[in-house]
Amino acid sequence: MKAARLHGFGKAAEVLSIDSPDLPEPAENEVRIEMLASPINPADLNVIEGTYGQLPTPPAIIGNEGVGRIVRMGAGVPELRIGDLVAVLDPGSWCSHRTVPAARVIPLPPGIDPRQAAMLVVNPPTAYAMLHDFVSLQPGDWVVQNAANSGVGRCVIQLARHLGFRTLNVVLRAELIDELLKLGADRVVTEDTDLRKDGASAQLALNAVGGASALNMANALAAGGTLVTYGAMSRQPLKIPNGLLIFKNLAFRGFWLRQWFEVTPPDEQNRIFQFLGKRIADGTIRVPVHASYPLDRIHEALAAAAAGGRDGKVLLDLQA
Ligand SMILES: NC(=O)c1ccc[n+]([C@@H]2O[C@H](COP(=O)([O-])OP(=O)(O)OC[C@H]3O[C@@H](n4cnc5c(N)ncnc54)[C@H](OP(=O)(O)O)[C@@H]3O)[C@@H](O)[C@H]2O)c1
């Protein structure tokens, strides 16, 4: 048993170490999973530095999502089998093995790429929920988003295309424009494009950046449109001119997946994860992997994940 454990909050080099904690035997209704892969998401970096909205009590194994195979089962788990590939819903996936309640795993469709499945639990439902829960989008409606090259951004592009919505995408780097158009984006512009002069008229804006980027997107909304903030990559606050509220009656909302898990009935979550698992298995949703690292090189992996200009996600290869 090997695990990345947090012993406090701050700089990863000072608070995160690879340890060998005890691994409990699976009790009734529990399964043991041999973990295969887990991504490093921005929220994981925020947990380590102690700035995330919900923090574990150290010492704690972290890692918000991951995938593995069931290798042992307690009594009373008729619907799962040894060898099943599953994604795990609870944090604590940066480890070689874990024991979890059977109710906290998602069985995956046959043939799914485990590395893609490792990224099922956080970004695809975030994209799905934001496209469904705020505005009743009709086929052909426009959605505008920033950080369009992010994991969430790519899921939004691919899901919107699948569902018949159109996307206007804002990126930091012009070199990504062709790649995102090929992925299914309808339009891609860079952050320095003034969307006030662009004639864009979207129903929904998805903001993962904040600051000037969010204001620029608010200017691309139609009257009555909604801007949903779900990330703050620039760490700059929102500045909203009074006129956007008075003359356009825009709505400004927020989204947090942890809260979505609390308010969404389990059957509905299950339905959405079945849908998203199938979309990953059939290639509708695919997020590139920039690099993968063994758990022993966690600090190199974290540095790579924190750097900008990546070609995709940084993954931990948990059996290497
Ligand atoms: N609220 C929720 O429940 C929820 C759920 C999932 C994710 N999130 C948030 O969503 C955001 C994206 O997550 P992810 O996993 O998709 O991220 P990711 O794949 O790691 O990508 C991060 C993206 O942010 C862009 N970026 C970084 N700094 C920026 C800046 N100053 N201005 C504009 N863009 C910048 C990067 O651009 P380059 O590609 O050019 O480097 C990259 O595309 C994060 O803030 C994350 O915490 C929130």
The ligand as an ORCA input file, in Angstrom:
! r2SCAN-3c Opt
* xyz 0 1
  N     -16.957     24.349     -9.482
  C     -16.758     23.052     -9.735
  O     -17.475     22.173     -9.257
  C     -15.627     22.679    -10.636
  C     -15.544     21.383    -11.181
  C     -14.487     21.099    -12.056
  C     -13.537     22.083    -12.327
  N     -13.648     23.302    -11.736
  C     -12.713     24.393    -12.009
  O     -12.680     24.587    -13.392
  C     -11.424     25.111    -13.773
  C     -10.876     24.227    -14.872
  O     -10.627     22.926    -14.344
  P      -9.983     21.813    -15.280
  O      -9.759     20.578    -14.506
  O     -10.777     21.744    -16.500
  O      -8.588     22.547    -15.577
  P      -7.350     22.158    -16.484
  O      -7.700     21.063    -17.426
  O      -6.199     21.952    -15.562
  O      -7.108     23.475    -17.333
  C      -6.897     24.715    -16.752
  C      -7.158     25.751    -17.830
  O      -7.094     27.057    -17.293
  C      -6.468     27.908    -18.247
  N      -5.916     29.034    -17.513
  C      -4.982     28.995    -16.535
  N      -4.744     30.242    -16.068
  C      -5.526     31.075    -16.788
  C      -5.711     32.501    -16.809
  N      -5.041     33.291    -15.964
  N      -6.591     33.009    -17.690
  C      -7.280     32.214    -18.546
  N      -7.148     30.857    -18.571
  C      -6.272     30.308    -17.709
  C      -5.433     27.024    -18.911
  O      -5.116     27.561    -20.169
  P      -3.965     26.878    -21.111
  O      -4.573     25.626    -21.626
  O      -3.716     27.864    -22.158
  O      -2.797     26.619    -20.186
  C      -6.191     25.698    -18.998
  O      -6.942     25.614    -20.180
  C     -10.584     25.135    -12.507
  O     -10.657     26.409    -11.925
  C     -11.280     24.122    -11.616
  O     -11.047     24.318    -10.254
  C     -14.666     23.613    -10.908
*
